[in-house]
């Protein structure tokens, strides 16, 4: 079940937050999960298991986020620049595997 080091490193860099922002977001997220913001214009917050970080399909979304935002995310958390309906399809696919 080992996570790839690259995916973990990338996620840590993306999720670097100020202490106040981190504590506010963390208080609303269950252990073993993380918050992501999804959408092209209007961003919607989703709570997902950290195990998704190891999945190739989700890593593709992380690369898109890195290309668009670098490691600065305006929402204060991980922002994924894809349509919400596409994200739902990805999550459904990951839930089935």
MARBA-3410 file (N, C-alpha, C, O; in Angstrom, 1 decimal):
97
0.8,-1.2,0.0,0.0,0.0,0.0,0.9,1.3,0.0,0.3,2.4,0.1 ~ 2.2,1.1,-0.1,3.1,2.2,0.0,2.8,3.4,-0.9,2.5,3.2,-2.1 ~ 2.7,4.6,-0.4,2.6,5.8,-1.2,3.8,6.1,-1.9,4.9,5.8,-1.4 ~ 3.7,6.5,-3.1,4.9,7.0,-3.8,5.4,8.2,-3.2,4.7,9.2,-2.9 ~ 6.7,8.3,-3.0,7.4,9.4,-2.3,7.1,10.7,-3.1,6.9,11.8,-2.4
7.1,10.7,-4.4,6.8,11.9,-5.2,5.4,12.4,-4.9,5.3,13.6,-4.7 ~ 4.4,11.6,-4.8,3.1,12.0,-4.6,2.9,12.6,-3.2,2.3,13.6,-3.0 ~ 3.6,12.0,-2.2,3.5,12.6,-0.9,4.2,13.9,-0.8,3.7,14.9,-0.2 ~ 5.4,14.0,-1.4,6.1,15.3,-1.4,5.3,16.4,-2.0,5.3,17.5,-1.5 ~ 4.8,16.1,-3.2,3.9,17.0,-3.9,2.8,17.5,-3.1,2.5,18.7,-3.0
2.1,16.5,-2.4,0.9,16.9,-1.6,1.3,17.8,-0.4,0.6,18.7,-0.1 ~ 2.5,17.4,0.2,2.9,18.3,1.3,3.2,19.7,0.9,2.9,20.6,1.6 ~ 3.9,19.8,-0.3,4.2,21.2,-0.8,2.9,21.9,-1.1,2.8,23.1,-0.8 ~ 1.9,21.3,-1.7,0.7,21.9,-2.0,-0.1,22.4,-0.8,-0.7,23.4,-0.8 ~ 0.0,21.5,0.2,-0.9,21.8,1.4,-0.2,22.6,2.5,-0.7,22.8,3.6
1.0,23.2,2.2,1.6,24.1,3.1,0.7,25.3,3.4,0.5,26.1,2.4 ~ 0.3,25.5,4.6,-0.6,26.6,4.9,0.0,27.4,6.1,0.8,26.9,6.8 ~ -0.6,28.6,6.2,-0.2,29.4,7.4,-0.8,28.6,8.6,-1.8,27.9,8.4 ~ -0.3,28.8,9.8,-0.8,28.1,11.0,-2.3,28.3,11.2,-3.0,27.4,11.6 ~ -2.7,29.6,11.1,-4.1,29.9,11.4,-5.0,29.3,10.3,-6.1,28.7,10.7
-4.6,29.3,9.1,-5.5,28.7,8.0,-5.5,27.2,8.2,-6.5,26.5,8.0 ~ -4.3,26.6,8.5,-4.3,25.1,8.7,-5.1,24.7,9.8,-5.8,23.7,9.7 ~ -5.1,25.4,10.9,-5.9,24.9,12.1,-7.4,25.1,11.8,-8.2,24.3,12.2 ~ -7.8,26.1,11.1,-9.2,26.3,10.8,-9.7,25.3,9.8,-10.8,24.7,10.0 ~ -8.9,24.9,8.8,-9.3,23.9,7.8,-9.3,22.5,8.5,-10.2,21.7,8.3
-8.2,22.2,9.3,-8.1,20.9,9.9,-9.2,20.6,10.9,-9.6,19.5,11.0 ~ -9.8,21.6,11.5,-10.8,21.4,12.5,-12.1,20.9,11.8,-12.9,20.3,12.5 ~ -12.2,21.1,10.6,-13.4,20.6,9.9,-13.2,19.4,9.0,-14.1,19.0,8.3 ~ -12.0,18.8,9.1,-11.7,17.7,8.2,-11.4,16.5,9.1,-10.5,16.6,10.0 ~ -12.1,15.3,8.9,-11.8,14.1,9.7,-10.4,13.6,9.5,-9.8,13.9,8.4
-9.9,12.9,10.5,-8.6,12.3,10.4,-8.5,11.4,9.2,-9.5,10.6,9.0 ~ -7.4,11.4,8.4,-7.3,10.6,7.3,-7.9,11.2,6.0,-7.9,10.5,5.0 ~ -8.4,12.4,6.1,-9.0,13.0,4.9,-8.3,14.4,4.7,-7.6,14.9,5.5 ~ -8.6,15.0,3.5,-8.2,16.3,3.3,-9.2,17.1,2.5,-10.0,16.5,1.8 ~ -9.2,18.4,2.6,-10.1,19.2,1.8,-9.5,19.6,0.5,-8.4,20.0,0.5
-10.3,19.6,-0.5,-9.9,20.1,-1.8,-11.0,21.0,-2.4,-12.2,20.8,-2.0 ~ -10.6,22.0,-3.1,-11.6,22.9,-3.8,-11.6,22.6,-5.3,-10.5,22.6,-5.9 ~ -12.8,22.4,-5.8,-12.9,21.9,-7.2,-13.8,22.9,-8.0,-14.8,23.3,-7.4 ~ -13.4,23.2,-9.2,-14.3,24.0,-10.1,-13.4,24.9,-10.9,-12.3,25.3,-10.5 ~ -14.0,25.3,-12.0,-13.3,26.2,-12.9,-13.5,27.7,-12.5,-12.5,28.5,-12.5
-14.7,28.0,-12.2,-15.0,29.4,-11.7,-15.4,29.4,-10.3,-14.8,30.0,-9.4 ~ -16.5,28.8,-10.0,-17.1,28.6,-8.6,-16.4,27.4,-8.0,-16.6,26.3,-8.5 ~ -15.7,27.6,-6.9,-15.0,26.5,-6.2,-15.9,25.9,-5.2,-16.5,26.6,-4.4 ~ -16.0,24.5,-5.2,-16.8,23.8,-4.2,-15.8,22.9,-3.4,-14.9,22.3,-3.9 ~ -16.0,22.9,-2.1,-15.2,22.1,-1.2,-15.6,20.7,-1.1,-16.8,20.4,-0.9
-14.6,19.8,-1.2,-14.9,18.3,-1.0,-13.9,17.8,0.0,-12.8,18.3,0.1 ~ -14.4,16.8,0.8,-13.5,16.1,1.7,-13.2,14.8,1.1,-14.2,14.0,0.9 ~ -11.9,14.4,0.9,-11.6,13.2,0.3,-10.6,12.4,1.2,-9.8,13.0,1.9 ~ -10.5,11.1,1.1,-9.5,10.3,1.8,-8.1,10.6,1.3,-8.0,10.7,0.1 ~ -7.1,10.6,2.2,-5.8,10.8,1.7,-5.3,9.7,0.9,-4.3,9.8,0.1
-5.9,8.5,0.9,-5.5,7.4,0.1,-5.6,7.7,-1.4,-5.0,7.0,-2.2 ~ -6.5,8.6,-1.7,-6.6,9.0,-3.2,-5.3,9.6,-3.7,-5.1,9.5,-4.9 ~ -4.5,10.1,-2.9,-3.2,10.7,-3.3,-2.3,9.7,-4.0,-1.4,10.1,-4.8 ~ -2.5,8.4,-3.7,-1.7,7.4,-4.3,-2.3,6.9,-5.7,-1.6,6.1,-6.4 ~ -3.4,7.3,-6.0,-4.1,6.8,-7.2,-3.6,7.6,-8.5,-3.6,8.8,-8.4
-3.3,6.9,-9.6,-2.8,7.6,-10.8,-3.8,8.7,-11.3,-3.4,9.7,-11.8 ~ -5.1,8.4,-11.3,-6.1,9.3,-11.8,-6.1,10.6,-10.9,-6.2,11.7,-11.5 ~ -6.0,10.4,-9.6,-5.9,11.6,-8.8,-4.6,12.4,-8.9,-4.6,13.6,-8.8 ~ -3.5,11.6,-9.1,-2.2,12.3,-9.4,-2.2,13.1,-10.6,-1.6,14.2,-10.7 ~ -3.0,12.7,-11.6,-3.2,13.5,-12.8,-3.8,14.9,-12.4,-3.4,15.9,-12.9
-4.8,14.8,-11.6,-5.5,16.1,-11.2,-4.5,17.0,-10.4,-4.5,18.2,-10.5 ~ -3.6,16.3,-9.6,-2.6,17.1,-8.8,-1.6,17.8,-9.7,-1.2,18.9,-9.5 ~ -1.3,17.1,-10.8,-0.4,17.7,-11.8,-1.0,18.9,-12.5,-0.4,19.9,-12.7 ~ -2.3,18.8,-12.8,-3.1,19.9,-13.3,-3.1,21.1,-12.4,-2.8,22.3,-12.8 ~ -3.3,20.8,-11.1,-3.3,21.9,-10.1,-1.9,22.5,-10.0,-1.8,23.7,-9.8
-0.9,21.7,-10.0,0.5,22.2,-10.0,0.8,23.1,-11.2,1.4,24.2,-11.0 ~ 0.4,22.7,-12.4,0.6,23.5,-13.6,-0.1,24.9,-13.5,0.4,25.9,-13.9 ~ -1.4,24.9,-13.0,-2.1,26.1,-13.0,-1.8,27.0,-11.8,-1.7,28.2,-12.0 ~ -1.6,26.5,-10.6,-1.4,27.3,-9.4,0.0,27.2,-8.9,0.4,28.0,-8.0 ~ 0.9,26.3,-9.3,2.1,26.1,-8.6,1.8,25.6,-7.3,1.0,24.7,-7.1
2.5,26.1,-6.3,2.2,25.7,-4.9,1.5,26.8,-4.1,1.5,26.7,-2.9 ~ 1.0,27.7,-4.8,0.2,28.8,-4.1,-1.3,28.6,-4.6,-1.6,28.7,-5.7 ~ -2.1,28.3,-3.6,-3.5,28.0,-3.9,-4.4,29.1,-3.2,-4.3,29.3,-2.0 ~ -5.1,29.9,-4.0,-5.8,31.1,-3.5,-6.9,30.7,-2.5,-7.3,31.6,-1.7 ~ -7.4,29.5,-2.5,-8.5,29.2,-1.5,-7.9,28.8,-0.2,-8.7,28.6,0.8
-6.6,28.7,0.0,-6.0,28.3,1.3,-5.8,26.8,1.4,-5.3,26.4,2.4 ~ -6.3,26.1,0.5,-6.2,24.6,0.5,-5.9,24.2,-1.0,-5.7,25.0,-1.8 ~ -5.9,22.9,-1.2,-5.6,22.3,-2.5,-6.8,22.7,-3.4,-7.9,22.3,-3.2 ~ -6.5,23.4,-4.5,-7.5,23.7,-5.5,-7.2,22.9,-6.8,-6.1,23.0,-7.3 ~ -8.2,22.2,-7.2,-8.1,21.4,-8.4,-8.9,22.1,-9.6,-10.1,22.2,-9.5
-8.2,22.5,-10.7,-8.9,23.2,-11.7,-9.6,22.3,-12.7,-9.1,22.2,-13.9 ~ -10.7,21.7,-12.4,-11.4,20.9,-13.3,-12.9,21.1,-13.0,-13.3,21.6,-12.0 ~ -13.7,20.7,-14.0,-15.2,20.8,-13.8,-15.6,19.9,-12.7,-15.1,18.8,-12.5 ~ -16.6,20.4,-12.0,-17.1,19.6,-10.9,-17.7,18.2,-11.3,-17.5,17.2,-10.6 ~ -18.3,18.2,-12.4,-18.9,16.9,-12.9,-17.8,15.9,-13.2,-17.9,14.7,-13.0
-16.7,16.4,-13.8,-15.5,15.5,-14.0,-14.9,15.0,-12.7,-14.6,13.8,-12.6 ~ -14.8,15.9,-11.7,-14.3,15.5,-10.4,-15.2,14.4,-9.8,-14.7,13.4,-9.2 ~ -16.5,14.5,-9.9,-17.4,13.5,-9.4,-17.2,12.2,-10.1,-17.2,11.1,-9.5 ~ -16.9,12.2,-11.4,-16.6,10.9,-12.1,-15.3,10.3,-11.6,-15.2,9.1,-11.4 ~ -14.3,11.1,-11.4,-13.0,10.6,-10.8,-13.2,10.0,-9.5,-12.8,8.9,-9.2
-13.9,10.7,-8.6,-14.2,10.2,-7.3,-15.0,8.9,-7.3,-14.7,8.0,-6.6 ~ -16.0,8.8,-8.2,-16.8,7.6,-8.3,-15.9,6.5,-8.7,-16.1,5.3,-8.2 ~ -15.0,6.7,-9.7,-14.1,5.7,-10.2,-13.2,5.2,-9.1,-13.0,4.0,-8.9 ~ -12.7,6.2,-8.3,-11.8,5.8,-7.2,-12.5,5.0,-6.1,-12.0,4.1,-5.4 ~ -13.8,5.4,-5.8,-14.6,4.7,-4.8,-14.9,3.2,-5.2,-15.0,2.4,-4.3
-14.9,3.0,-6.5,-15.2,1.6,-7.0,-14.0,0.7,-6.9,-14.2,-0.5,-6.9 ~ -12.8,1.3,-7.0,-11.6,0.5,-7.0,-11.1,0.2,-5.6,-10.1,-0.5,-5.5
END
